[in-house]
Amino acid sequence: MRRTVACLAVLLCSLPALTACGGSDSPKEADTGPKVIEVTIEGESVTPNGERVEVAVGQQVELDVTSDAPGTIHVHSTPEQELDYEAGTSTLTIEGIDKPGTVDVESHELEKVIVQLEVR
């Protein structure tokens, strides 16, 4: 009986520590500041090339675009967004996406998905 009580006491004392460390790789709505994604477009290649990036519901996303030619990035969100960039360096802002899911960000000129936003 003593052993059971001692085990319960240890478990109860360690419970707050265990729950406090229960972190998650998923972003939360409380995250502040924009998620910054560096995009490089050279000729027919783009980096990142279809990678998935987690963002929080409502979180802004900034695309730091370095490109050798001007173009347009299409964001398949609701509502859809089209963002023009110039040759050289541009910073584009994707307004917060308010519904969880996967949102493709692509270049129609290159016919490539640049990044997939995993909105959680």
C-alpha positions, 0 to 999 in steps of 0.5 A: 500500500505504501508503495502505491501511495508513493508512486501516486505521489511521484506521478502527481508531482511530475504531472505539471512538468510533463504537461508543460513540456508537451510542446508541438511542432504545429504553429498556434494562432498566438504566434506573432510576426510574419513567417518569412520564406526566401524565394529564388527564381533563376530562369526556369528554376525556383527555390523552394520547389514545392516544399511544405511550410507550416503557418498559423491560422491568420499568420502573415507570410512574407515572401522575400523574392530574388528573381532575374525577371519580373513575374506574378505569384498566385496564392490559392487561398480564399480569396485568391491572391496575386502578387507581382514581383520585379526583377531583383529583390521584392518583398511580398506579403500574403495576408493571413489565411483564416482557414486551416488546410493546404494552400499552394503558392505558385508561379504560373509563368514557370508552371511550378508550385513554389511552396505549400502552406500548411495552415494550422 
